[in-house]
């Protein structure tokens, strides 16, 4: 196994990680922004008001994007197993 294969696997792993985390981070960011704007306009500074909607949004995005997330990680894993013989050489 040479350095090019290791770098390619690391790049694919980083891209897969970014793809898997993007929906949850995006929804958390949007809900956090909306809650912050709401808190700024109403001057309510309650910490639970900031956290609970973000947690619900992230869990909801996991439920909605779950099948897609599973297919992305399965494709990555299958590519790793299919190319296993190139790693051993």
N, CA, C and O atoms as a GROMACS GRO file, in nm:
protein
  356
    1UNK      N    1   0.085  -0.117   0.000
    1UNK     CA    2   0.000   0.000   0.000
    1UNK      C    3   0.090   0.124   0.000
    1UNK      O    4   0.171   0.144   0.090
    2UNK      N    5   0.074   0.206  -0.103
    2UNK     CA    6   0.157   0.326  -0.109
    2UNK      C    7   0.081   0.449  -0.059
    2UNK      O    8  -0.036   0.441  -0.022
    3UNK      N    9   0.151   0.560  -0.058
    3UNK     CA   10   0.093   0.682   0.001
    3UNK      C   11  -0.028   0.732  -0.077
    3UNK      O   12  -0.119   0.789  -0.018
    4UNK      N   13  -0.030   0.712  -0.208
    4UNK     CA   14  -0.141   0.762  -0.291
    4UNK      C   15  -0.273   0.696  -0.251
    4UNK      O   16  -0.377   0.762  -0.247
    5UNK      N   17  -0.270   0.568  -0.222
    5UNK     CA   18  -0.392   0.498  -0.180
    5UNK      C   19  -0.439   0.547  -0.044
    5UNK      O   20  -0.558   0.565  -0.022
    6UNK      N   21  -0.344   0.569   0.046
    6UNK     CA   22  -0.379   0.617   0.180
    6UNK      C   23  -0.440   0.757   0.172
    6UNK      O   24  -0.538   0.786   0.240
    7UNK      N   25  -0.382   0.844   0.089
    7UNK     CA   26  -0.434   0.980   0.074
    7UNK      C   27  -0.572   0.977   0.010
    7UNK      O   28  -0.660   1.053   0.051
    8UNK      N   29  -0.593   0.890  -0.090
    8UNK     CA   30  -0.724   0.879  -0.154
    8UNK      C   31  -0.831   0.830  -0.057
    8UNK      O   32  -0.943   0.881  -0.056
    9UNK      N   33  -0.797   0.731   0.024
    9UNK     CA   34  -0.893   0.681   0.123
    9UNK      C   35  -0.924   0.790   0.226
    9UNK      O   36  -1.040   0.805   0.265
   10UNK      N   37  -0.824   0.864   0.269
   10UNK     CA   38  -0.846   0.972   0.366
   10UNK      C   39  -0.935   1.081   0.306
   10UNK      O   40  -1.021   1.135   0.374
   11UNK      N   41  -0.914   1.114   0.177
   11UNK     CA   42  -0.998   1.215   0.112
   11UNK      C   43  -1.143   1.167   0.102
   11UNK      O   44  -1.236   1.243   0.129
   12UNK      N   45  -1.161   1.042   0.063
   12UNK     CA   46  -1.297   0.987   0.053
   12UNK      C   47  -1.364   0.984   0.190
   12UNK      O   48  -1.484   1.010   0.201
   13UNK      N   49  -1.288   0.951   0.294
   13UNK     CA   50  -1.345   0.948   0.428
   13UNK      C   51  -1.385   1.088   0.475
   13UNK      O   52  -1.490   1.103   0.537
   14UNK      N   53  -1.305   1.187   0.446
   14UNK     CA   54  -1.338   1.325   0.484
   14UNK      C   55  -1.460   1.376   0.409
   14UNK      O   56  -1.547   1.440   0.468
   15UNK      N   57  -1.469   1.348   0.279
   15UNK     CA   58  -1.585   1.390   0.200
   15UNK      C   59  -1.711   1.320   0.249
   15UNK      O   60  -1.816   1.382   0.259
   16UNK      N   61  -1.700   1.192   0.280
   16UNK     CA   62  -1.815   1.118   0.332
   16UNK      C   63  -1.858   1.174   0.467
   16UNK      O   64  -1.978   1.186   0.493
   17UNK      N   65  -1.764   1.207   0.552
   17UNK     CA   66  -1.796   1.265   0.682
   17UNK      C   67  -1.867   1.400   0.666
   17UNK      O   68  -1.964   1.428   0.737
   18UNK      N   69  -1.820   1.482   0.574
   18UNK     CA   70  -1.885   1.610   0.549
   18UNK      C   71  -2.026   1.591   0.494
   18UNK      O   72  -2.118   1.662   0.533
   19UNK      N   73  -2.044   1.495   0.403
   19UNK     CA   74  -2.177   1.467   0.349
   19UNK      C   75  -2.272   1.418   0.457
   19UNK      O   76  -2.390   1.455   0.458
   20UNK      N   77  -2.222   1.335   0.547
   20UNK     CA   78  -2.308   1.280   0.651
   20UNK      C   79  -2.346   1.384   0.756
   20UNK      O   80  -2.456   1.378   0.812
   21UNK      N   81  -2.259   1.478   0.784
   21UNK     CA   82  -2.288   1.575   0.888
   21UNK      C   83  -2.359   1.700   0.836
   21UNK      O   84  -2.417   1.774   0.916
   22UNK      N   85  -2.358   1.725   0.707
   22UNK     CA   86  -2.413   1.848   0.651
   22UNK      C   87  -2.561   1.869   0.680
   22UNK      O   88  -2.598   1.980   0.720
   23UNK      N   89  -2.650   1.770   0.662
   23UNK     CA   90  -2.791   1.798   0.689
   23UNK      C   91  -2.819   1.835   0.834
   23UNK      O   92  -2.895   1.928   0.860
   24UNK      N   93  -2.759   1.764   0.929
   24UNK     CA   94  -2.783   1.795   1.069
   24UNK      C   95  -2.726   1.932   1.107
   24UNK      O   96  -2.791   2.009   1.178
   25UNK      N   97  -2.605   1.962   1.060
   25UNK     CA   98  -2.546   2.092   1.090
   25UNK      C   99  -2.625   2.206   1.027
   25UNK      O  100  -2.642   2.311   1.088
   26UNK      N  101  -2.672   2.184   0.905
   26UNK     CA  102  -2.749   2.287   0.836
   26UNK      C  103  -2.879   2.318   0.907
   26UNK      O  104  -2.912   2.436   0.927
   27UNK      N  105  -2.954   2.215   0.944
   27UNK     CA  106  -3.079   2.238   1.015
   27UNK      C  107  -3.055   2.300   1.153
   27UNK      O  108  -3.129   2.388   1.195
   28UNK      N  109  -2.952   2.254   1.222
   28UNK     CA  110  -2.919   2.313   1.351
   28UNK      C  111  -2.881   2.460   1.338
   28UNK      O  112  -2.918   2.542   1.423
   29UNK      N  113  -2.809   2.493   1.233
   29UNK     CA  114  -2.770   2.632   1.209
   29UNK      C  115  -2.891   2.719   1.180
   29UNK      O  116  -2.904   2.828   1.235
   30UNK      N  117  -2.980   2.672   1.094
   30UNK     CA  118  -3.098   2.750   1.059
   30UNK      C  119  -3.191   2.772   1.178
   30UNK      O  120  -3.241   2.882   1.200
   31UNK      N  121  -3.214   2.667   1.255
   31UNK     CA  122  -3.300   2.680   1.372
   31UNK      C  123  -3.234   2.767   1.477
   31UNK      O  124  -3.302   2.848   1.541
   32UNK      N  125  -3.105   2.754   1.496
   32UNK     CA  126  -3.033   2.839   1.591
   32UNK      C  127  -3.039   2.986   1.552
   32UNK      O  128  -3.054   3.073   1.637
   33UNK      N  129  -3.028   3.012   1.422
   33UNK     CA  130  -3.038   3.150   1.375
   33UNK      C  131  -3.178   3.206   1.399
   33UNK      O  132  -3.194   3.319   1.443
   34UNK      N  133  -3.280   3.125   1.369
   34UNK     CA  134  -3.418   3.170   1.390
   34UNK      C  135  -3.446   3.195   1.538
   34UNK      O  136  -3.509   3.295   1.572
   35UNK      N  137  -3.399   3.108   1.624
   35UNK     CA  138  -3.420   3.125   1.768
   35UNK      C  139  -3.344   3.248   1.818
   35UNK      O  140  -3.395   3.322   1.902
   36UNK      N  141  -3.224   3.269   1.767
   36UNK     CA  142  -3.146   3.387   1.810
   36UNK      C  143  -3.215   3.516   1.768
   36UNK      O  144  -3.219   3.613   1.844
   37UNK      N  145  -3.269   3.519   1.646
   37UNK     CA  146  -3.342   3.637   1.602
   37UNK      C  147  -3.466   3.658   1.688
   37UNK      O  148  -3.497   3.771   1.726
   38UNK      N  149  -3.536   3.550   1.719
   38UNK     CA  150  -3.654   3.560   1.806
   38UNK      C  151  -3.616   3.612   1.944
   38UNK      O  152  -3.685   3.698   2.000
   39UNK      N  153  -3.506   3.561   2.000
   39UNK     CA  154  -3.462   3.606   2.132
   39UNK      C  155  -3.418   3.752   2.129
   39UNK      O  156  -3.442   3.826   2.225
   40UNK      N  157  -3.355   3.794   2.021
   40UNK     CA  158  -3.310   3.933   2.013
   40UNK      C  159  -3.427   4.029   2.000
   40UNK      O  160  -3.424   4.139   2.056
   41UNK      N  161  -3.530   3.988   1.926
   41UNK     CA  162  -3.643   4.079   1.908
   41UNK      C  163  -3.731   4.085   2.032
   41UNK      O  164  -3.787   4.191   2.062
   42UNK      N  165  -3.746   3.975   2.103
   42UNK     CA  166  -3.833   3.974   2.221
   42UNK      C  167  -3.756   3.998   2.350
   42UNK      O  168  -3.817   4.016   2.456
   43UNK      N  169  -3.625   3.999   2.345
   43UNK     CA  170  -3.537   4.017   2.461
   43UNK      C  171  -3.559   3.910   2.568
   43UNK      O  172  -3.546   3.937   2.687
   44UNK      N  173  -3.592   3.790   2.524
   44UNK     CA  174  -3.601   3.676   2.614
   44UNK      C  175  -3.466   3.605   2.609
   44UNK      O  176  -3.424   3.561   2.502
   45UNK      N  177  -3.399   3.593   2.720
   45UNK     CA  178  -3.266   3.532   2.724
   45UNK      C  179  -3.272   3.402   2.805
   45UNK      O  180  -3.208   3.391   2.909
   46UNK      N  181  -3.345   3.308   2.758
   46UNK     CA  182  -3.360   3.178   2.824
   46UNK      C  183  -3.274   3.076   2.750
   46UNK      O  184  -3.287   3.060   2.629
   47UNK      N  185  -3.187   3.006   2.823
   47UNK     CA  186  -3.096   2.911   2.760
   47UNK      C  187  -3.167   2.789   2.703
   47UNK      O  188  -3.129   2.737   2.598
   48UNK      N  189  -3.272   2.743   2.773
   48UNK     CA  190  -3.342   2.625   2.721
   48UNK      C  191  -3.416   2.657   2.593
   48UNK      O  192  -3.437   2.569   2.510
   49UNK      N  193  -3.456   2.782   2.575
   49UNK     CA  194  -3.522   2.823   2.451
   49UNK      C  195  -3.426   2.811   2.333
   49UNK      O  196  -3.470   2.789   2.220
   50UNK      N  197  -3.298   2.825   2.358
   50UNK     CA  198  -3.200   2.816   2.250
   50UNK      C  199  -3.164   2.671   2.218
   50UNK      O  200  -3.138   2.639   2.102
   51UNK      N  201  -3.161   2.584   2.318
   51UNK     CA  202  -3.109   2.449   2.295
   51UNK      C  203  -3.214   2.349   2.250
   51UNK      O  204  -3.187   2.269   2.160
   52UNK      N  205  -3.331   2.352   2.308
   52UNK     CA  206  -3.432   2.250   2.279
   52UNK      C  207  -3.475   2.250   2.133
   52UNK      O  208  -3.484   2.142   2.074
   53UNK      N  209  -3.502   2.365   2.069
   53UNK     CA  210  -3.539   2.360   1.927
   53UNK      C  211  -3.427   2.307   1.838
   53UNK      O  212  -3.453   2.240   1.739
   54UNK      N  213  -3.302   2.338   1.873
   54UNK     CA  214  -3.190   2.286   1.793
   54UNK      C  215  -3.179   2.134   1.805
   54UNK      O  216  -3.155   2.066   1.706
   55UNK      N  217  -3.197   2.083   1.925
   55UNK     CA  218  -3.192   1.938   1.945
   55UNK      C  219  -3.303   1.869   1.868
   55UNK      O  220  -3.281   1.767   1.803
   56UNK      N  221  -3.423   1.926   1.874
   56UNK     CA  222  -3.536   1.869   1.800
   56UNK      C  223  -3.511   1.875   1.649
   56UNK      O  224  -3.544   1.781   1.577
   57UNK      N  225  -3.454   1.985   1.600
   57UNK     CA  226  -3.426   1.998   1.457
   57UNK      C  227  -3.322   1.897   1.411
   57UNK      O  228  -3.337   1.838   1.304
   58UNK      N  229  -3.218   1.877   1.490
   58UNK     CA  230  -3.114   1.780   1.452
   58UNK      C  231  -3.171   1.638   1.453
   58UNK      O  232  -3.145   1.561   1.360
   59UNK      N  233  -3.248   1.604   1.554
   59UNK     CA  234  -3.309   1.470   1.558
   59UNK      C  235  -3.408   1.451   1.444
   59UNK      O  236  -3.416   1.343   1.385
   60UNK      N  237  -3.483   1.556   1.412
   60UNK     CA  238  -3.575   1.548   1.299
   60UNK      C  239  -3.504   1.530   1.167
   60UNK      O  240  -3.550   1.456   1.081
   61UNK      N  241  -3.391   1.597   1.151
   61UNK     CA  242  -3.316   1.582   1.026
   61UNK      C  243  -3.253   1.443   1.016
   61UNK      O  244  -3.237   1.390   0.906
   62UNK      N  245  -3.217   1.383   1.130
   62UNK     CA  246  -3.167   1.245   1.126
   62UNK      C  247  -3.277   1.150   1.080
   62UNK      O  248  -3.252   1.058   1.002
   63UNK      N  249  -3.399   1.174   1.126
   63UNK     CA  250  -3.511   1.089   1.086
   63UNK      C  251  -3.542   1.108   0.938
   63UNK      O  252  -3.564   1.011   0.865
   64UNK      N  253  -3.544   1.233   0.893
   64UNK     CA  254  -3.578   1.261   0.753
   64UNK      C  255  -3.469   1.212   0.658
   64UNK      O  256  -3.499   1.149   0.556
   65UNK      N  257  -3.344   1.240   0.690
   65UNK     CA  258  -3.233   1.206   0.601
   65UNK      C  259  -3.171   1.070   0.633
   65UNK      O  260  -3.070   1.034   0.573
   66UNK      N  261  -3.228   0.994   0.726
   66UNK     CA  262  -3.172   0.866   0.766
   66UNK      C  263  -3.147   0.769   0.653
   66UNK      O  264  -3.038   0.713   0.645
   67UNK      N  265  -3.244   0.746   0.565
   67UNK     CA  266  -3.219   0.652   0.454
   67UNK      C  267  -3.106   0.698   0.362
   67UNK      O  268  -3.025   0.617   0.317
   68UNK      N  269  -3.101   0.828   0.335
   68UNK     CA  270  -2.994   0.879   0.250
   68UNK      C  271  -2.858   0.865   0.320
   68UNK      O  272  -2.760   0.826   0.257
   69UNK      N  273  -2.853   0.897   0.450
   69UNK     CA  274  -2.729   0.882   0.525
   69UNK      C  275  -2.681   0.738   0.524
   69UNK      O  276  -2.562   0.711   0.510
   70UNK      N  277  -2.775   0.646   0.539
   70UNK     CA  278  -2.740   0.504   0.538
   70UNK      C  279  -2.686   0.462   0.402
   70UNK      O  280  -2.590   0.384   0.396
   71UNK      N  281  -2.745   0.511   0.294
   71UNK     CA  282  -2.696   0.473   0.161
   71UNK      C  283  -2.557   0.530   0.134
   71UNK      O  284  -2.476   0.464   0.069
   72UNK      N  285  -2.530   0.651   0.182
   72UNK     CA  286  -2.397   0.710   0.162
   72UNK      C  287  -2.290   0.630   0.236
   72UNK      O  288  -2.185   0.601   0.180
   73UNK      N  289  -2.316   0.596   0.361
   73UNK     CA  290  -2.216   0.522   0.438
   73UNK      C  291  -2.201   0.379   0.388
   73UNK      O  292  -2.092   0.322   0.393
   74UNK      N  293  -2.311   0.321   0.337
   74UNK     CA  294  -2.302   0.186   0.279
   74UNK      C  295  -2.220   0.188   0.150
   74UNK      O  296  -2.140   0.096   0.127
   75UNK      N  297  -2.238   0.290   0.066
   75UNK     CA  298  -2.158   0.300  -0.055
   75UNK      C  299  -2.010   0.314  -0.024
   75UNK      O  300  -1.926   0.252  -0.089
   76UNK      N  301  -1.978   0.396   0.075
   76UNK     CA  302  -1.838   0.413   0.114
   76UNK      C  303  -1.779   0.282   0.165
   76UNK      O  304  -1.667   0.245   0.128
   77UNK      N  305  -1.853   0.213   0.249
   77UNK     CA  306  -1.805   0.087   0.305
   77UNK      C  307  -1.789  -0.019   0.196
   77UNK      O  308  -1.690  -0.093   0.195
   78UNK      N  309  -1.885  -0.026   0.105
   78UNK     CA  310  -1.873  -0.123  -0.004
   78UNK      C  311  -1.754  -0.093  -0.093
   78UNK      O  312  -1.686  -0.186  -0.138
   79UNK      N  313  -1.727   0.036  -0.121
   79UNK     CA  314  -1.608   0.070  -0.201
   79UNK      C  315  -1.481   0.028  -0.128
   79UNK      O  316  -1.386  -0.019  -0.192
   80UNK      N  317  -1.477   0.043   0.004
   80UNK     CA  318  -1.359   0.001   0.079
   80UNK      C  319  -1.340  -0.151   0.069
   80UNK      O  320  -1.228  -0.198   0.047
   81UNK      N  321  -1.449  -0.226   0.086
   81UNK     CA  322  -1.438  -0.372   0.079
   81UNK      C  323  -1.407  -0.422  -0.061
   81UNK      O  324  -1.335  -0.520  -0.077
   82UNK      N  325  -1.461  -0.354  -0.163
   82UNK     CA  326  -1.432  -0.397  -0.300
   82UNK      C  327  -1.286  -0.373  -0.337
   82UNK      O  328  -1.229  -0.447  -0.418
   83UNK      N  329  -1.224  -0.271  -0.280
   83UNK     CA  330  -1.085  -0.239  -0.311
   83UNK      C  331  -0.988  -0.294  -0.208
   83UNK      O  332  -0.873  -0.250  -0.201
   84UNK      N  333  -1.033  -0.388  -0.128
   84UNK     CA  334  -0.948  -0.444  -0.023
   84UNK      C  335  -0.822  -0.510  -0.079
   84UNK      O  336  -0.716  -0.505  -0.017
   85UNK      N  337  -0.834  -0.571  -0.196
   85UNK     CA  338  -0.715  -0.639  -0.251
   85UNK      C  339  -0.606  -0.541  -0.290
   85UNK      O  340  -0.489  -0.580  -0.293
   86UNK      N  341  -0.637  -0.416  -0.319
   86UNK     CA  342  -0.533  -0.317  -0.352
   86UNK      C  343  -0.463  -0.267  -0.226
   86UNK      O  344  -0.351  -0.216  -0.234
   87UNK      N  345  -0.526  -0.282  -0.110
   87UNK     CA  346  -0.464  -0.236   0.013
   87UNK      C  347  -0.354  -0.330   0.060
   87UNK      O  348  -0.257  -0.286   0.122
   88UNK      N  349  -0.368  -0.458   0.030
   88UNK     CA  350  -0.277  -0.560   0.082
   88UNK      C  351  -0.145  -0.563   0.005
   88UNK      O  352  -0.041  -0.596   0.061
   89UNK      N  353  -0.148  -0.530  -0.120
   89UNK     CA  354  -0.027  -0.541  -0.204
   89UNK      C  355   0.085  -0.454  -0.159
   89UNK      O  356   0.191  -0.454  -0.221
   0.00000   0.00000   0.00000
